[in-house]
Amino acid sequence: MMQEYQEIRERMFERVRFLRKKEKITQEQMAQRLGISRRTYANYERGVHAMPAEVLACIADTFGTSMDYLTGRCE
């Protein structure tokens, strides 16, 4: 179960980072959109801290996708 959880987290961080870079948005710009510091955002993206659901929902909205896509529950 723990391995499965870790895989979901890693997939989520990879997808968030991929979408941000694809849209040519900096970590600073994402942090501003989310109302958090760049350092906090960078820690979320690197997996240092888990992303709160409300942050994940805002990221999904920013990129016009779903939380299920970001977590790898759907393609």
Helices and strands as residue ranges (DSSP letters): H 2-22, H 27-34, H 38-46, H 53-62, H 67-70
